[in-house]
Amino acid sequence: MSPNEDPLVRFMRPLLGVLVATFINVIVAALIGGAMPFEYAGRAWTYTGLVLYVIVGAVVVFRLTAEAEREFSPARVFKWALSIWLWPALLAASRGRAR
């Protein structure tokens, strides 16, 4: 297998971008969960739900955009971080385009 055909090499930049964006979003989820006016258990469950949402969003956004992404920049990481929170809309739009 040549280096150009290796999926890890081909998707290295998009994968790095989604990992950095996910890391940022987990911190944002912790801040949101910690700011909730609940007891400890309520804040913990809120954080857990937000982290699961972010992880699913990261997978969905990566699957939708990895083929087209070829660069790694702070602007792209910000775009990915925002897209991870908006993944249901992106998934609905891509399904609508596919039909």
C-alpha positions as CSV (number, residue, x, y, z in Angstrom):
1,M,0.0,0.0,0.0
2,S,1.5,3.3,-1.0
3,P,1.5,6.2,1.5
4,N,-1.1,8.1,-0.6
5,E,-3.5,5.2,-0.3
6,D,-3.1,4.8,3.5
7,P,-6.4,6.1,5.1
8,L,-4.5,7.3,8.2
9,V,-2.2,9.5,6.1
10,R,-5.0,10.7,3.8
11,F,-7.3,11.6,6.7
12,M,-4.6,12.8,9.1
13,R,-5.5,16.5,8.9
14,P,-9.2,16.1,9.2
15,L,-8.8,13.6,12.1
16,L,-6.4,16.0,13.9
17,G,-9.0,18.8,13.4
18,V,-11.9,16.8,14.8
19,L,-9.8,15.6,17.8
20,V,-8.8,19.2,18.7
21,A,-12.4,20.4,18.2
22,T,-13.7,17.6,20.3
23,F,-11.2,18.4,23.1
24,I,-12.4,22.0,23.0
25,N,-16.0,21.0,23.1
26,V,-15.5,18.7,26.1
27,I,-14.2,21.6,28.0
28,V,-17.2,23.7,26.9
29,A,-19.5,20.9,28.0
30,A,-17.8,20.9,31.4
31,L,-18.3,24.6,31.7
32,I,-22.0,24.3,30.7
33,G,-22.6,21.3,33.0
34,G,-20.9,23.0,35.9
35,A,-23.0,26.1,35.5
36,M,-26.3,24.2,35.8
37,P,-28.3,25.1,38.9
38,F,-28.6,21.4,40.0
39,E,-27.2,19.3,42.7
40,Y,-24.0,17.5,41.9
41,A,-25.7,14.5,40.4
42,G,-27.7,16.7,38.1
43,R,-24.6,18.6,36.9
44,A,-22.8,15.3,36.4
45,W,-25.6,13.8,34.3
46,T,-25.8,17.1,32.3
47,Y,-22.1,16.9,31.6
48,T,-22.3,13.2,30.7
49,G,-25.2,13.9,28.2
50,L,-23.3,16.8,26.7
51,V,-20.1,14.8,26.3
52,L,-22.1,12.0,24.6
53,Y,-23.7,14.6,22.3
54,V,-20.3,16.0,21.4
55,I,-18.8,12.6,20.7
56,V,-21.7,11.6,18.4
57,G,-21.4,15.0,16.7
58,A,-17.6,14.5,16.2
59,V,-18.2,11.2,14.5
60,V,-21.0,12.5,12.3
61,V,-19.2,15.7,11.3
62,F,-16.0,13.7,10.5
63,R,-17.9,11.2,8.4
64,L,-19.7,14.0,6.5
65,T,-16.7,16.2,5.8
66,A,-13.5,14.2,6.0
67,E,-13.2,13.6,2.2
68,A,-13.3,17.3,1.4
69,E,-11.1,18.6,4.3
70,R,-7.4,19.0,3.3
71,E,-6.0,21.7,5.6
72,F,-5.5,22.2,9.3
73,S,-5.8,25.7,10.6
74,P,-7.3,27.5,13.6
75,A,-10.2,28.7,11.5
76,R,-11.0,25.1,10.4
77,V,-10.8,23.9,14.0
78,F,-13.3,26.6,15.1
79,K,-15.6,25.6,12.2
80,W,-15.4,21.9,13.3
81,A,-16.0,22.8,16.9
82,L,-19.1,24.8,16.0
83,S,-20.3,22.1,13.5
84,I,-20.0,19.4,16.2
85,W,-22.7,21.3,18.3
86,L,-24.9,21.7,15.2
87,W,-24.6,18.1,13.9
88,P,-28.3,17.2,13.8
89,A,-28.9,20.1,11.4
90,L,-25.9,19.1,9.3
91,L,-27.0,15.5,9.2
92,A,-30.6,16.5,8.2
93,A,-29.2,18.7,5.4
94,S,-27.0,16.0,4.0
95,R,-29.8,13.5,4.0
96,G,-32.0,16.0,2.2
97,R,-29.3,16.5,-0.4
98,A,-28.9,12.8,-0.9
99,R,-32.5,12.3,-1.8
